[in-house]
Amino acid sequence: MAFEVRAVYRYVGISPQKVRRVIDLVRGKRAEEALELLQFMPQAAAKPVAKTIASAIANAEENFGLSREDLVISRIIADQAPMRRWRRFGARGRYKPILRRASHITVVLEEVESA
């Protein structure tokens, strides 16, 4: 029987577009292999993605007693979180609107039988 273990990191202060560039590289890989890959990536989004995967691995080990070698990333998504509207003041009493985007990262790990 295959277990599905989830971890969600909400309100990450990085836009979903930037997070998706990182998660597309680790989708479908073994969980430990993905953590090793993320450790050496220069993108700022690699750190919160690695943190979420590590949390999902810890959930699998503590709550379900699964082995970390058997875990594979079955689903990983980055959704849009609420935007903060900000402003920068410009010339002649005008202002320039700024949208500070955030994202929710969801990781779903699945147990795969090792051969």
N, CA, C and O atoms as a printed pandas DataFrame, in Angstrom:
     atom_number atom_name residue_name chain_id  residue_number  x_coord  y_coord  z_coord
0              1         N          MET        A               1    0.843   -1.186    0.000
1              2        CA          MET        A               1    0.000    0.000    0.000
2              3         C          MET        A               1    0.887    1.247    0.000
3              4         O          MET        A               1    1.788    1.370    0.830
4              5         N          ALA        A               2    0.637    2.150   -0.910
5              6        CA          ALA        A               2    1.458    3.358   -1.037
6              7         C          ALA        A               2    0.862    4.483   -0.199
7              8         O          ALA        A               2   -0.316    4.815   -0.330
8              9         N          PHE        A               3    1.684    5.056    0.654
9             10        CA          PHE        A               3    1.269    6.192    1.476
10            11         C          PHE        A               3    1.549    7.484    0.737
11            12         O          PHE        A               3    2.487    7.572   -0.056
12            13         N          GLU        A               4    0.728    8.481    1.003
13            14        CA          GLU        A               4    0.993    9.834    0.515
14            15         C          GLU        A               4    1.197   10.719    1.730
15            16         O          GLU        A               4    0.348   10.789    2.619
16            17         N          VAL        A               5    2.345   11.398    1.751
17            18        CA          VAL        A               5    2.694   12.268    2.866
18            19         C          VAL        A               5    2.821   13.685    2.327
19            20         O          VAL        A               5    3.460   13.913    1.300
20            21         N          ARG        A               6    2.199   14.650    3.038
21            22        CA          ARG        A               6    2.187   16.042    2.560
22            23         C          ARG        A               6    2.942   16.959    3.502
23            24         O          ARG        A               6    3.065   16.701    4.699
24            25         N          ALA        A               7    3.440   18.035    2.922
25            26        CA          ALA        A               7    3.970   19.158    3.708
26            27         C          ALA        A               7    3.659   20.418    2.913
27            28         O          ALA        A               7    3.807   20.445    1.692
28            29         N          VAL        A               8    3.226   21.463    3.616
29            30        CA          VAL        A               8    2.857   22.720    2.965
30            31         C          VAL        A               8    3.612   23.858    3.645
31            32         O          VAL        A               8    3.607   23.974    4.870
32            33         N          TYR        A               9    4.253   24.687    2.844
33            34        CA          TYR        A               9    4.933   25.884    3.346
34            35         C          TYR        A               9    4.164   27.064    2.770
35            36         O          TYR        A               9    4.159   27.273    1.557
36            37         N          ARG        A              10    3.508   27.842    3.645
37            38        CA          ARG        A              10    2.618   28.894    3.180
38            39         C          ARG        A              10    3.259   30.269    3.341
39            40         O          ARG        A              10    4.105   30.485    4.208
40            41         N          TYR        A              11    2.833   31.187    2.485
41            42        CA          TYR        A              11    3.248   32.592    2.520
42            43         C          TYR        A              11    4.763   32.776    2.376
43            44         O          TYR        A              11    5.371   33.561    3.104
44            45         N          VAL        A              12    5.362   32.048    1.435
45            46        CA          VAL        A              12    6.782   32.227    1.138
46            47         C          VAL        A              12    6.916   33.529    0.361
47            48         O          VAL        A              12    6.148   33.770   -0.570
48            49         N          GLY        A              13    7.865   34.361    0.724
49            50        CA          GLY        A              13    7.985   35.682    0.133
50            51         C          GLY        A              13    8.673   35.729   -1.216
51            52         O          GLY        A              13    9.397   36.680   -1.509
52            53         N          ILE        A              14    8.455   34.713   -2.044
53            54        CA          ILE        A              14    9.023   34.644   -3.384
54            55         C          ILE        A              14    7.868   34.387   -4.343
55            56         O          ILE        A              14    6.944   33.643   -4.013
56            57         N          SER        A              15    7.911   34.992   -5.521
57            58        CA          SER        A              15    6.798   34.839   -6.452
58            59         C          SER        A              15    6.699   33.388   -6.948
59            60         O          SER        A              15    7.718   32.708   -7.070
60            61         N          PRO        A              16    5.480   32.914   -7.234
61            62        CA          PRO        A              16    5.292   31.539   -7.679
62            63         C          PRO        A              16    6.044   31.231   -8.968
63            64         O          PRO        A              16    6.488   30.101   -9.173
64            65         N          GLN        A              17    6.189   32.224   -9.836
65            66        CA          GLN        A              17    6.891   32.015  -11.096
66            67         C          GLN        A              17    8.345   31.626  -10.843
67            68         O          GLN        A              17    8.886   30.756  -11.526
68            69         N          LYS        A              18    8.971   32.265   -9.870
69            70        CA          LYS        A              18   10.362   31.968   -9.548
70            71         C          LYS        A              18   10.497   30.624   -8.830
71            72         O          LYS        A              18   11.483   29.913   -9.020
72            73         N          VAL        A              19    9.505   30.279   -8.009
73            74        CA          VAL        A              19    9.544   28.997   -7.307
74            75         C          VAL        A              19    9.343   27.853   -8.288
75            76         O          VAL        A              19    9.968   26.803   -8.146
76            77         N          ARG        A              20    8.478   28.042   -9.284
77            78        CA          ARG        A              20    8.207   26.974  -10.266
78            79         C          ARG        A              20    9.435   26.616  -11.080
79            80         O          ARG        A              20    9.576   25.469  -11.505
80            81         N          ARG        A              21   10.342   27.583  -11.312
81            82        CA          ARG        A              21   11.591   27.285  -12.025
82            83         C          ARG        A              21   12.404   26.249  -11.267
83            84         O          ARG        A              21   13.073   25.416  -11.877
84            85         N          VAL        A              22   12.351   26.297   -9.939
85            86        CA          VAL        A              22   13.125   25.371   -9.110
86            87         C          VAL        A              22   12.400   24.032   -8.976
87            88         O          VAL        A              22   13.029   22.981   -9.094
88            89         N          ILE        A              23   11.092   24.054   -8.731
89            90        CA          ILE        A              23   10.395   22.795   -8.466
90            91         C          ILE        A              23   10.259   21.927   -9.712
91            92         O          ILE        A              23   10.095   20.712   -9.604
92            93         N          ASP        A              24   10.324   22.541  -10.897
93            94        CA          ASP        A              24   10.261   21.739  -12.118
94            95         C          ASP        A              24   11.476   20.823  -12.250
95            96         O          ASP        A              24   11.403   19.792  -12.920
96            97         N          LEU        A              25   12.594   21.190  -11.616
97            98        CA          LEU        A              25   13.810   20.384  -11.701
98            99         C          LEU        A              25   13.795   19.190  -10.760
99           100         O          LEU        A              25   14.498   18.212  -11.011
100          101         N          VAL        A              26   13.017   19.240   -9.688
101          102        CA          VAL        A              26   13.024   18.147   -8.714
102          103         C          VAL        A              26   11.778   17.266   -8.780
103          104         O          VAL        A              26   11.708   16.257   -8.079
104          105         N          ARG        A              27   10.809   17.618   -9.591
105          106        CA          ARG        A              27    9.570   16.837   -9.680
106          107         C          ARG        A              27    9.859   15.433  -10.198
107          108         O          ARG        A              27   10.517   15.269  -11.225
108          109         N          GLY        A              28    9.362   14.416   -9.481
109          110        CA          GLY        A              28    9.522   13.027   -9.903
110          111         C          GLY        A              28   10.799   12.362   -9.413
111          112         O          GLY        A              28   10.984   11.166   -9.639
112          113         N          LYS        A              29   11.673   13.085   -8.759
113          114        CA          LYS        A              29   12.933   12.515   -8.279
114          115         C          LYS        A              29   12.750   11.907   -6.892
115          116         O          LYS        A              29   11.749   12.150   -6.218
116          117         N          ARG        A              30   13.745   11.103   -6.474
117          118        CA          ARG        A              30   13.764   10.610   -5.106
118          119         C          ARG        A              30   13.950   11.797   -4.170
119          120         O          ARG        A              30   14.609   12.772   -4.530
120          121         N          ALA        A              31   13.380   11.725   -2.983
121          122        CA          ALA        A              31   13.380   12.864   -2.063
122          123         C          ALA        A              31   14.795   13.239   -1.626
123          124         O          ALA        A              31   15.129   14.423   -1.587
124          125         N          GLU        A              32   15.628   12.255   -1.296
125          126        CA          GLU        A              32   17.000   12.552   -0.872
126          127         C          GLU        A              32   17.820   13.141   -2.012
127          128         O          GLU        A              32   18.629   14.045   -1.803
128          129         N          GLU        A              33   17.607   12.623   -3.216
129          130        CA          GLU        A              33   18.317   13.136   -4.399
130          131         C          GLU        A              33   17.927   14.592   -4.669
131          132         O          GLU        A              33   18.768   15.406   -5.051
132          133         N          ALA        A              34   16.650   14.908   -4.468
133          134        CA          ALA        A              34   16.176   16.275   -4.677
134          135         C          ALA        A              34   16.814   17.235   -3.669
135          136         O          ALA        A              34   17.180   18.354   -4.026
136          137         N          LEU        A              35   16.949   16.800   -2.407
137          138        CA          LEU        A              35   17.584   17.653   -1.396
138          139         C          LEU        A              35   19.044   17.928   -1.731
139          140         O          LEU        A              35   19.531   19.043   -1.543
140          141         N          GLU        A              36   19.738   16.907   -2.229
141          142        CA          GLU        A              36   21.140   17.090   -2.622
142          143         C          GLU        A              36   21.253   18.064   -3.792
143          144         O          GLU        A              36   22.159   18.898   -3.825
144          145         N          LEU        A              37   20.336   17.959   -4.748
145          146        CA          LEU        A              37   20.343   18.846   -5.910
146          147         C          LEU        A              37   20.061   20.293   -5.503
147          148         O          LEU        A              37   20.710   21.216   -5.993
148          149         N          LEU        A              38   19.087   20.488   -4.603
149          150        CA          LEU        A              38   18.703   21.837   -4.177
150          151         C          LEU        A              38   19.788   22.520   -3.357
151          152         O          LEU        A              38   19.855   23.749   -3.314
152          153         N          GLN        A              39   20.633   21.735   -2.709
153          154        CA          GLN        A              39   21.671   22.289   -1.854
154          155         C          GLN        A              39   22.654   23.164   -2.639
155          156         O          GLN        A              39   23.217   24.112   -2.092
156          157         N          PHE        A              40   22.857   22.842   -3.922
157          158        CA          PHE        A              40   23.852   23.547   -4.717
158          159         C          PHE        A              40   23.256   24.477   -5.761
159          160         O          PHE        A              40   23.973   24.963   -6.635
160          161         N          MET        A              41   21.949   24.735   -5.683
161          162        CA          MET        A              41   21.319   25.626   -6.642
162          163         C          MET        A              41   21.443   27.073   -6.175
163          164         O          MET        A              41   21.270   27.352   -4.988
164          165         N          PRO        A              42   21.743   28.011   -7.101
165          166        CA          PRO        A              42   21.940   29.404   -6.699
166          167         C          PRO        A              42   20.642   30.188   -6.472
167          168         O          PRO        A              42   20.683   31.271   -5.889
168          169         N          GLN        A              43   19.506   29.672   -6.914
169          170        CA          GLN        A              43   18.249   30.410   -6.797
170          171         C          GLN        A              43   17.831   30.547   -5.333
171          172         O          GLN        A              43   18.059   29.648   -4.524
172          173         N          ALA        A              44   17.224   31.670   -5.010
173          174        CA          ALA        A              44   16.758   31.912   -3.641
174          175         C          ALA        A              44   15.610   30.979   -3.275
175          176         O          ALA        A              44   15.420   30.667   -2.099
176          177         N          ALA        A              45   14.848   30.535   -4.259
177          178        CA          ALA        A              45   13.695   29.668   -3.993
178          179         C          ALA        A              45   14.113   28.248   -3.627
179          180         O          ALA        A              45   13.285   27.474   -3.148
180          181         N          ALA        A              46   15.374   27.889   -3.841
181          182        CA          ALA        A              46   15.829   26.527   -3.551
182          183         C          ALA        A              46   15.769   26.231   -2.056
183          184         O          ALA        A              46   15.493   25.100   -1.658
184          185         N          LYS        A              47   16.023   27.236   -1.232
185          186        CA          LYS        A              47   16.051   27.019    0.218
186          187         C          LYS        A              47   14.667   26.687    0.787
187          188         O          LYS        A              47   14.545   25.698    1.510
188          189         N          PRO        A              48   13.612   27.475    0.491
189          190        CA          PRO        A              48   12.294   27.099    1.010
190          191         C          PRO        A              48   11.755   25.798    0.422
191          192         O          PRO        A              48   11.028   25.073    1.101
192          193         N          VAL        A              49   12.100   25.489   -0.836
193          194        CA          VAL        A              49   11.654   24.223   -1.428
194          195         C          VAL        A              49   12.328   23.061   -0.702
195          196         O          VAL        A              49   11.678   22.061   -0.397
196          197         N          ALA        A              50   13.632   23.186   -0.423
197          198        CA          ALA        A              50   14.359   22.136    0.301
198          199         C          ALA        A              50   13.793   21.967    1.711
199          200         O          ALA        A              50   13.682   20.850    2.216
200          201         N          LYS        A              51   13.440   23.082    2.334
201          202        CA          LYS        A              51   12.874   23.038    3.677
202          203         C          LYS        A              51   11.539   22.286    3.690
203          204         O          LYS        A              51   11.259   21.525    4.616
204          205         N          THR        A              52   10.724   22.502    2.661
205          206        CA          THR        A              52    9.427   21.836    2.572
206          207         C          THR        A              52    9.588   20.342    2.322
207          208         O          THR        A              52    8.871   19.534    2.911
208          209         N          ILE        A              53   10.531   19.968    1.445
209          210        CA          ILE        A              53   10.784   18.549    1.174
210          211         C          ILE        A              53   11.313   17.867    2.431
211          212         O          ILE        A              53   10.904   16.750    2.747
212          213         N          ALA        A              54   12.223   18.532    3.154
213          214        CA          ALA        A              54   12.754   17.967    4.394
214          215         C          ALA        A              54   11.646   17.776    5.432
215          216         O          ALA        A              54   11.653   16.798    6.180
216          217         N          SER        A              55   10.700   18.709    5.475
217          218        CA          SER        A              55    9.568   18.594    6.391
218          219         C          SER        A              55    8.679   17.406    6.022
219          220         O          SER        A              55    8.199   16.688    6.899
220          221         N          ALA        A              56    8.464   17.204    4.728
221          222        CA          ALA        A              56    7.648   16.073    4.284
222          223         C          ALA        A              56    8.338   14.747    4.612
223          224         O          ALA        A              56    7.675   13.779    4.984
224          225         N          ILE        A              57    9.669   14.700    4.474
225          226        CA          ILE        A              57   10.416   13.483    4.825
226          227         C          ILE        A              57   10.280   13.209    6.323
227          228         O          ILE        A              57   10.061   12.069    6.733
228          229         N          ALA        A              58   10.410   14.258    7.135
229          230        CA          ALA        A              58   10.270   14.102    8.589
230          231         C          ALA        A              58    8.863   13.640    8.956
231          232         O          ALA        A              58    8.702   12.811    9.852
232          233         N          ASN        A              59    7.846   14.162    8.278
233          234        CA          ASN        A              59    6.469   13.715    8.519
234          235         C          ASN        A              59    6.321   12.233    8.210
235          236         O          ASN        A              59    5.670   11.500    8.955
236          237         N          ALA        A              60    6.926   11.793    7.113
237          238        CA          ALA        A              60    6.825   10.389    6.708
238          239         C          ALA        A              60    7.504    9.475    7.718
239          240         O          ALA        A              60    6.981    8.409    8.042
240          241         N          GLU        A              61    8.662    9.884    8.216
241          242        CA          GLU        A              61    9.397    9.048    9.160
242          243         C          GLU        A              61    8.725    9.008   10.527
243          244         O          GLU        A              61    8.589    7.939   11.122
244          245         N          GLU        A              62    8.305   10.165   11.027
245          246        CA          GLU        A              62    7.752   10.235   12.380
246          247         C          GLU        A              62    6.309    9.736   12.466
247          248         O          GLU        A              62    5.962    8.992   13.383
248          249         N          ASN        A              63    5.476   10.142   11.518
249          250        CA          ASN        A              63    4.046    9.837   11.627
250          251         C          ASN        A              63    3.670    8.479   11.044
251          252         O          ASN        A              63    2.739    7.834   11.526
252          253         N          PHE        A              64    4.389    8.039   10.005
253          254        CA          PHE        A              64    4.005    6.801    9.331
254          255         C          PHE        A              64    5.068    5.719    9.412
255          256         O          PHE        A              64    4.805    4.581    9.021
256          257         N          GLY        A              65    6.269    6.036    9.910
257          258        CA          GLY        A              65    7.330    5.038   10.037
258          259         C          GLY        A              65    7.912    4.583    8.709
259          260         O          GLY        A              65    8.382    3.451    8.593
260          261         N          LEU        A              66    7.884    5.456    7.706
261          262        CA          LEU        A              66    8.403    5.098    6.389
262          263         C          LEU        A              66    9.905    5.349    6.337
263          264         O          LEU        A              66   10.438    6.155    7.100
264          265         N          SER        A              67   10.577    4.653    5.435
265          266        CA          SER        A              67   12.010    4.831    5.246
266          267         C          SER        A              67   12.251    5.944    4.238
267          268         O          SER        A              67   11.558    6.026    3.223
268          269         N          ARG        A              68   13.239    6.810    4.513
269          270        CA          ARG        A              68   13.479    7.953    3.630
270          271         C          ARG        A              68   14.053    7.540    2.284
271          272         O          ARG        A              68   13.971    8.314    1.330
272          273         N          GLU        A              69   14.631    6.351    2.172
273          274        CA          GLU        A              69   15.177    5.886    0.892
274          275         C          GLU        A              69   14.078    5.517   -0.105
275          276         O          GLU        A              69   14.306    5.511   -1.315
276          277         N          ASP        A              70   12.875    5.206    0.414
277          278        CA          ASP        A              70   11.781    4.758   -0.450
278          279         C          ASP        A              70   10.858    5.887   -0.895
279          280         O          ASP        A              70    9.868    5.633   -1.582
280          281         N          LEU        A              71   11.159    7.123   -0.521
281          282        CA          LEU        A              71   10.249    8.240   -0.796
282          283         C          LEU        A              71   10.584    8.936   -2.113
283          284         O          LEU        A              71   11.745    9.215   -2.411
284          285         N          VAL        A              72    9.536    9.207   -2.894
285          286        CA          VAL        A              72    9.657    9.873   -4.189
286          287         C          VAL        A              72    8.682   11.051   -4.204
287          288         O          VAL        A              72    7.584   10.970   -3.652
288          289         N          ILE        A              73    9.098   12.145   -4.842
289          290        CA          ILE        A              73    8.229   13.320   -4.954
290          291         C          ILE        A              73    7.196   13.039   -6.039
291          292         O          ILE        A              73    7.515   13.060   -7.228
292          293         N          SER        A              74    5.960   12.776   -5.627
293          294        CA          SER        A              74    4.928   12.466   -6.614
294          295         C          SER        A              74    4.272   13.738   -7.140
295          296         O          SER        A              74    3.936   13.830   -8.321
296          297         N          ARG        A              75    4.088   14.737   -6.239
297          298        CA          ARG        A              75    3.497   16.019   -6.654
298          299         C          ARG        A              75    4.186   17.138   -5.911
299          300         O          ARG        A              75    4.431   17.031   -4.710
300          301         N          ILE        A              76    4.497   18.200   -6.604
301          302        CA          ILE        A              76    5.044   19.399   -5.971
302          303         C          ILE        A              76    4.533   20.598   -6.763
303          304         O          ILE        A              76    4.735   20.686   -7.974
304          305         N          ILE        A              77    3.867   21.525   -6.066
305          306        CA          ILE        A              77    3.274   22.670   -6.746
306          307         C          ILE        A              77    3.553   23.947   -5.977
307          308         O          ILE        A              77    3.785   23.923   -4.769
308          309         N          ALA        A              78    3.526   25.061   -6.691
309          310        CA          ALA        A              78    3.645   26.392   -6.084
310          311         C          ALA        A              78    2.434   27.209   -6.523
311          312         O          ALA        A              78    2.270   27.510   -7.705
312          313         N          ASP        A              79    1.597   27.559   -5.563
313          314        CA          ASP        A              79    0.387   28.331   -5.836
314          315         C          ASP        A              79    0.585   29.789   -5.423
315          316         O          ASP        A              79    1.475   30.115   -4.637
316          317         N          GLN        A              80   -0.255   30.645   -5.965
317          318        CA          GLN        A              80   -0.218   32.075   -5.641
318          319         C          GLN        A              80   -0.801   32.297   -4.247
319          320         O          GLN        A              80   -1.887   31.808   -3.937
320          321         N          ALA        A              81   -0.078   33.031   -3.415
321          322        CA          ALA        A              81   -0.576   33.458   -2.110
322          323         C          ALA        A              81   -1.122   34.882   -2.266
323          324         O          ALA        A              81   -0.953   35.485   -3.325
324          325         N          PRO        A              82   -1.759   35.418   -1.256
325          326        CA          PRO        A              82   -2.252   36.798   -1.368
326          327         C          PRO        A              82   -1.116   37.787   -1.631
327          328         O          PRO        A              82   -0.039   37.698   -1.040
328          329         N          MET        A              83   -1.391   38.742   -2.543
329          330        CA          MET        A              83   -0.389   39.747   -2.884
330          331         C          MET        A              83   -0.488   40.921   -1.916
331          332         O          MET        A              83   -1.576   41.300   -1.485
332          333         N          ARG        A              84    0.677   41.489   -1.583
333          334        CA          ARG        A              84    0.693   42.725   -0.809
334          335         C          ARG        A              84    0.843   43.871   -1.786
335          336         O          ARG        A              84    1.751   43.873   -2.617
336          337         N          ARG        A              85   -0.032   44.830   -1.690
337          338        CA          ARG        A              85    0.072   45.997   -2.565
338          339         C          ARG        A              85    0.902   47.048   -1.864
339          340         O          ARG        A              85    0.634   47.399   -0.715
340          341         N          TRP        A              86    1.901   47.545   -2.550
341          342        CA          TRP        A              86    2.831   48.512   -2.000
342          343         C          TRP        A              86    2.920   49.667   -2.972
343          344         O          TRP        A              86    2.368   49.585   -4.069
344          345         N          ARG        A              87    3.596   50.740   -2.605
345          346        CA          ARG        A              87    3.693   51.877   -3.517
346          347         C          ARG        A              87    5.056   52.532   -3.383
347          348         O          ARG        A              87    5.671   52.523   -2.316
348          349         N          ARG        A              88    5.504   53.090   -4.472
349          350        CA          ARG        A              88    6.718   53.894   -4.478
350          351         C          ARG        A              88    6.314   55.260   -5.012
351          352         O          ARG        A              88    5.708   55.356   -6.079
352          353         N          PHE        A              89    6.639   56.291   -4.294
353          354        CA          PHE        A              89    6.201   57.626   -4.686
354          355         C          PHE        A              89    7.037   58.147   -5.844
355          356         O          PHE        A              89    8.255   57.970   -5.879
356          357         N          GLY        A              90    6.362   58.792   -6.790
357          358        CA          GLY        A              90    7.022   59.296   -7.978
358          359         C          GLY        A              90    6.933   60.811   -8.051
359          360         O          GLY        A              90    6.520   61.473   -7.099
360          361         N          ALA        A              91    7.320   61.335   -9.179
361          362        CA          ALA        A              91    7.329   62.783   -9.374
362          363         C          ALA        A              91    5.902   63.318   -9.512
363          364         O          ALA        A              91    4.985   62.572   -9.858
364          365         N          ARG        A              92    5.723   64.585   -9.245
365          366        CA          ARG        A              92    4.464   65.320   -9.406
366          367         C          ARG        A              92    3.318   64.735   -8.583
367          368         O          ARG        A              92    2.165   64.769   -9.014
368          369         N          GLY        A              93    3.623   64.204   -7.414
369          370        CA          GLY        A              93    2.578   63.710   -6.528
370          371         C          GLY        A              93    1.963   62.391   -6.948
371          372         O          GLY        A              93    0.942   61.983   -6.394
372          373         N          ARG        A              94    2.560   61.723   -7.908
373          374        CA          ARG        A              94    2.045   60.420   -8.333
374          375         C          ARG        A              94    2.709   59.328   -7.517
375          376         O          ARG        A              94    3.653   59.577   -6.767
376          377         N          TYR        A              95    2.193   58.093   -7.678
377          378        CA          TYR        A              95    2.892   56.964   -7.069
378          379         C          TYR        A              95    2.844   55.778   -8.024
379          380         O          TYR        A              95    1.947   55.664   -8.860
380          381         N          LYS        A              96    3.817   54.911   -7.882
381          382        CA          LYS        A              96    3.945   53.723   -8.733
382          383         C          LYS        A              96    3.552   52.505   -7.899
383          384         O          LYS        A              96    4.184   52.236   -6.878
384          385         N          PRO        A              97    2.525   51.765   -8.311
385          386        CA          PRO        A              97    2.118   50.586   -7.530
386          387         C          PRO        A              97    3.111   49.433   -7.696
387          388         O          PRO        A              97    3.649   49.201   -8.779
388          389         N          ILE        A              98    3.335   48.728   -6.604
389          390        CA          ILE        A              98    4.209   47.558   -6.600
390          391         C          ILE        A              98    3.410   46.397   -6.018
391          392         O          ILE        A              98    2.761   46.549   -4.983
392          393         N          LEU        A              99    3.451   45.244   -6.671
393          394        CA          LEU        A              99    2.789   44.042   -6.181
394          395         C          LEU        A              99    3.843   43.111   -5.606
395          396         O          LEU        A              99    4.694   42.608   -6.339
396          397         N          ARG        A             100    3.794   42.877   -4.300
397          398        CA          ARG        A             100    4.728   41.964   -3.651
398          399         C          ARG        A             100    4.069   40.592   -3.628
399          400         O          ARG        A             100    3.147   40.343   -2.851
400          401         N          ARG        A             101    4.554   39.710   -4.489
401          402        CA          ARG        A             101    3.933   38.399   -4.641
402          403         C          ARG        A             101    4.502   37.389   -3.655
403          404         O          ARG        A             101    5.675   37.457   -3.289
404          405         N          ALA        A             102    3.668   36.460   -3.233
405          406        CA          ALA        A             102    4.076   35.384   -2.338
406          407         C          ALA        A             102    3.501   34.081   -2.878
407          408         O          ALA        A             102    2.662   34.095   -3.778
408          409         N          SER        A             103    3.952   32.954   -2.327
409          410        CA          SER        A             103    3.490   31.664   -2.839
410          411         C          SER        A             103    3.317   30.656   -1.709
411          412         O          SER        A             103    3.869   30.814   -0.620
412          413         N          HIS        A             104    2.536   29.618   -1.996
413          414        CA          HIS        A             104    2.366   28.463   -1.117
414          415         C          HIS        A             104    3.011   27.281   -1.825
415          416         O          HIS        A             104    2.679   26.995   -2.975
416          417         N          ILE        A             105    3.936   26.584   -1.148
417          418        CA          ILE        A             105    4.607   25.419   -1.726
418          419         C          ILE        A             105    4.011   24.171   -1.090
419          420         O          ILE        A             105    3.970   24.055    0.135
420          421         N          THR        A             106    3.546   23.228   -1.925
421          422        CA          THR        A             106    2.979   21.970   -1.447
422          423         C          THR        A             106    3.789   20.813   -2.014
423          424         O          THR        A             106    4.015   20.740   -3.222
424          425         N          VAL        A             107    4.228   19.905   -1.136
425          426        CA          VAL        A             107    4.994   18.733   -1.545
426          427         C          VAL        A             107    4.230   17.490   -1.114
427          428         O          VAL        A             107    3.808   17.389    0.038
428          429         N          VAL        A             108    4.049   16.540   -2.034
429          430        CA          VAL        A             108    3.426   15.265   -1.721
430          431         C          VAL        A             108    4.433   14.168   -2.051
431          432         O          VAL        A             108    4.849   14.019   -3.201
432          433         N          LEU        A             109    4.822   13.399   -1.025
433          434        CA          LEU        A             109    5.752   12.291   -1.214
434          435         C          LEU        A             109    4.971   10.982   -1.233
435          436         O          LEU        A             109    3.935   10.847   -0.581
436          437         N          GLU        A             110    5.484   10.035   -1.986
437          438        CA          GLU        A             110    4.853    8.731   -2.111
438          439         C          GLU        A             110    5.893    7.659   -1.863
439          440         O          GLU        A             110    7.052    7.807   -2.249
440          441         N          GLU        A             111    5.479    6.581   -1.220
441          442        CA          GLU        A             111    6.399    5.471   -0.970
442          443         C          GLU        A             111    6.435    4.566   -2.185
443          444         O          GLU        A             111    5.395    4.157   -2.702
444          445         N          VAL        A             112    7.644    4.256   -2.636
445          446        CA          VAL        A             112    7.821    3.352   -3.769
446          447         C          VAL        A             112    8.627    2.170   -3.277
447          448         O          VAL        A             112    9.639    2.339   -2.596
448          449         N          GLU        A             113    8.178    0.969   -3.623
449          450        CA          GLU        A             113    8.878   -0.236   -3.185
450          451         C          GLU        A             113   10.239   -0.307   -3.852
451          452         O          GLU        A             113   10.340   -0.225   -5.077
452          453         N          SER        A             114   11.305   -0.462   -3.040
453          454        CA          SER        A             114   12.658   -0.575   -3.610
454          455         C          SER        A             114   12.887   -2.002   -4.068
455          456         O          SER        A             114   12.529   -2.952   -3.372
456          457         N          ALA        A             115   13.489   -2.151   -5.252
457          458        CA          ALA        A             115   13.656   -3.488   -5.848
458          459         C          ALA        A             115   14.808   -4.240   -5.233
459          460         O          ALA        A             115   15.082   -5.375   -5.620
